[in-house]
Amino acid sequence: MRLSPILLPFLLAAVLALCCGPAPAQTRDGAGADWVEYRQAYRQMIWFEKYGKPKQFLQNHFRVRARDKSAALDGVRLTLSGKAIQQNLALDPLGRAVFPFSKAAFDDNAELTVNARAGQFQLGPWVSIVTRADGIYALADLRTACDQLLAYLRSAEQRWVAGKACVGVQFTYPRTDADADLQLRRPGAAPAAIAWHEGPAFAGDAVTGFKVFAVRFAALPEAGQIVTRNTPLAIAALIE
């Protein structure tokens, strides 16, 4: 069977991703912006798309992540640029964007850049747990979601998860969201409010100051629900 020349670049990238795992992003010092080649970003992002184990509770974004607390996302733009393409990618409050799978960008080996001083941000894939519009999360589903994320990170050869386990999940809201609220509902008991603390949206993030609700499985019953009033910015797995 002869393969179409149009498909060859994408098949090659998929093979590289499957055999070698997602490569780390790189920065170009002195060029005025952090950047990554589109083909390299594609190999990182296709790893999730090709992942064959259960992942229905997971989502993958391309993220602009601050290296230190002084790097604010205000005014930061992520741009995909090349000879045949010029596209601004919208960032959410945590620096995440929907990655554009583009043959034109792949053929051109376009660049993903941010309009910031070099060294302020790092670019790469970021997997998190899917939020629900109805705000109702079964405890069994949250446990499964955390396990799925841990299994994915292990498949991607993330060494920091070696020997660790899923201990819970964390819901993140803006610090200014006065209506942010989490409740535990379980059969035969009155709803119980879950306390929040100030911290980062994801473990290891340099930027803090979010309103975060940690839901630790060891303190919870097998059956029940977590109910939210507003949709969180993100749900992270607590892996310790």
Salt bridges, closest charged atoms under 4 A:
ASP92 OD2 - ARG96 NE 2.78
ASP107 OD2 - LYS103 NZ 2.46
GLU111 OE1 - ARG28 NH2 3.28
ASP134 OD2 - ARG132 NH2 2.71
ASP179 OD1 - ARG229 NH1 3.84
GLU198 OE1 - ARG175 NE 2.97
ASP205 OD2 - ARG63 NH2 2.77
ASP205 OD1 - ARG65 NE 2.76
GLU240 OE2 - ARG216 NH2 2.79
